[in-house]
Amino acid sequence: GYDIEIVEAHHRHKVDAPSGTAIKMGEVIAKAQGSSLPDLAVYAREGHTGERKPGSIGFATIRGGDIVGDHTVIFAGEGERIEISHRSTSRQSYAEGALRAATFLQTQSKGWFDMQDVLGLK
């Protein structure tokens, strides 16, 4: 199996940690494992001793400078590591996503939606 870590970085002014995107990534991974994020998440390891809990999902948060948004999911195995990363270098993609969401909502009746609905991924 693989140990899973989610590392995210944003600018120094961001107030939430970990980010909503990092949490959503964790929720998707936990669901794929047949569990829920509250059962698997580890948000800090300071003072923790011993081996990691099997199946746990670790989170690391970085805040500094003008980083727009970096997210990396690490699947660490024996003798190998798989990393999936997304790095935003401008807020343009966020603005385009917000406009797309607003356009989507104009055609919907009342309800609860997320970006998967907006992007047609459900």
PEBELJO-V390391 format. One record per residue. RES is the residue in one small letter. SS is DSSP state (@ for helix, = for strand, . for the rest). NEAR is the number of other ideal C-beta (glycine too) atoms within 8 Angstrom. Layout:
BEGIN
[[RES,SS,NEAR] [RES,SS,NEAR]]
END
This chain:
BEGIN
[[g,.,5] [y,.,7] [d,=,11] [i,=,12] [e,=,11] [i,=,17] [v,=,11] [e,=,16] [a,=,10] [h,=,11] [h,.,10] [r,.,7] [h,.,4] [k,.,9] [v,.,4] [d,.,6] [a,.,7] [p,.,11] [s,.,13] [g,@,6] [t,@,9] [a,@,13] [i,@,10] [k,@,8] [m,@,11] [g,@,15] [e,@,10] [v,@,8] [i,@,12] [a,@,14] [k,@,9] [a,@,6] [q,.,8] [g,.,4] [s,.,9] [s,.,8] [l,@,11] [p,@,5] [d,@,7] [l,@,13] [a,=,11] [v,=,12] [y,.,5] [a,.,5] [r,.,6] [e,.,4] [g,.,4] [h,.,7] [t,.,3] [g,.,3] [e,.,3] [r,.,7] [k,.,6] [p,.,5] [g,.,8] [s,.,11] [i,=,14] [g,=,11] [f,=,14] [a,=,8] [t,=,10] [i,=,10] [r,=,9] [g,.,7] [g,.,5] [d,.,5] [i,.,10] [v,.,10] [g,=,13] [d,=,14] [h,=,14] [t,=,11] [v,=,12] [i,=,12] [f,=,10] [a,=,8] [g,=,10] [e,.,3] [g,.,3] [e,=,5] [r,=,7] [i,=,8] [e,=,8] [i,=,6] [s,=,8] [h,=,8] [r,=,7] [s,=,10] [t,.,4] [s,.,6] [r,.,7] [q,@,6] [s,@,8] [y,@,9] [a,@,8] [e,@,8] [g,@,10] [a,@,8] [l,@,8] [r,@,10] [a,@,11] [a,@,8] [t,@,8] [f,@,11] [l,@,8] [q,@,6] [t,.,5] [q,.,8] [s,.,3] [k,.,3] [g,.,5] [w,.,3] [f,.,9] [d,.,6] [m,@,7] [q,@,7] [d,@,10] [v,@,11] [l,.,7] [g,.,5] [l,.,5] [k,.,4]]
END
